[in-house]
Amino acid sequence: MHPTLVRLLRSTPVLTDGAWGTQLQALGLRAGECPDAWNLTHPEQVRQVARLYVDAGSAVILTNTFRSNRIALEGFGLADKVVDINTSGVRISREAAAGRALIFASIGPTGKMLMTEEVTPDEMLAAFTEQAAALASAGADALVIETMSDLEEAKLAVQAARTTGLPVVASMVFDSGKDKDRTMMGSTPEQVAEELAAAGADVIGANCGLGMEGYIPIARRLRAATHLPIWIKPNAGLPEMVEGKVTYRTTPEEFARQAAALRDAGVAFVGGCCGTSPQFVHALSTMLR
């Protein structure tokens, strides 16, 4: 195991952060705007989000680089800003953490589908390799490949991330099938654990898609399928439309109470995804203590 993970996992579960997008929206990010571009145009607001998570108790925070691969940035006309956006993302989180938390840099999906040949595997691998190199050069402590629905895309991202020598977390979305226990492409937790481990991931997990109740059984299945540490970041329940606005009804206290089951299942990293906030992280911190 990578020395960074060995040190971090001396006490588990390790508390990660919560959602970034909704926090940036609360600070003025408009619908359809590229959140990652705020690393260049609104760095203080991005720093504020990161700082609030560290203040709430996060031992690991991510970076505002979820869409910062070349293929995704092309959709915003920002493909020439890959290095600048990723470098700024790491620097902002590092400054906000001020030595109190480690920086696990975020790598999200390209938004294109291999199955429909919108993009080739080589193009995808090149985009992830470019992003991973920029994040590593900027001083990230680890890389988090997250919110992946296609196992093949996730494996390409792991392959790219491994070239940096940093620890690699690979996290999939499970929200499909009659029991909501498969990825969009039909992969089971057992398949995901086996194939991501074989691809070289150091930590395997799940995020987004489901609330805490849905991810407790997923976590148990991942734990049973691999010896690697498990990473889980559920949503604040399932979203509902209220007066035209996406709303999550789970409270921080309810979220934290349910997280005890993740701890008992042997999950190594616990945090939140869509709908969660620094208040959720604080509630988790209180529960885990």
Secondary structure, DSSP 8 states (H G I E B T S, - for coil): --HHHHHHTTSSSEE----SHHHHHHTT--TTS-GGGHHHH-HHHHHHHHHHHHHHT-SEE--S-TT-SHHHHHTTT-GGGHHHHHHHHHHHHHHHHTTSSEEEEEE---S--TTTTSS-HHHHHHHHHHHHHHHHHTT-SEEEEEEE--HHHHHHHHHHHHTTTS-EEEEE---BTTTT-B-TT---HHHHHHHHHHHT-SEEEEEEEEEHHHHHHHHHHHHHH-SS-EEEEEESS--EEETTEEE----HHHHHHHHHHHHHTT-SEE---TT--HHHHHHHHHHH-
